[in-house]
Amino acid sequence: MSLPEKQKTADLPDFLQGYWGGNVPKESQVGLRIKTRRALEEVEAWLDAHCGGDWDVKIAGVNEDGGGRLWKSLEVVFASPDDRDRFREHLAG
């Protein structure tokens, strides 16, 4: 990565650095980090159905709680802050 590219991404959160570059332009990225027991396919299906802009998701980690349940840490990036806010509201509801 050249110095100008590093400078362009300097304002991104650490978890967005060096990963995103797929469908979502760097200059318009907004992201969330979440923990969920939902299947990744369920999360992706919701994003497909409800987001007007581009988005991307990656599994950042998987942990097991004391009861044997698996929790996934997901990093989700959106091209649109409105899509991010809509997803955040969905998770809270």
Secondary structure, 3 states (H helix, E strand, C coil): CCHHHHHHCCCCCHHHCCCCCCCCCHHHCEEEEEEECCCHHHHHHHHHHHCCCCEEEEEEEEEECCCCCEEEEEEEEECCHHHHHHHHHHHHC
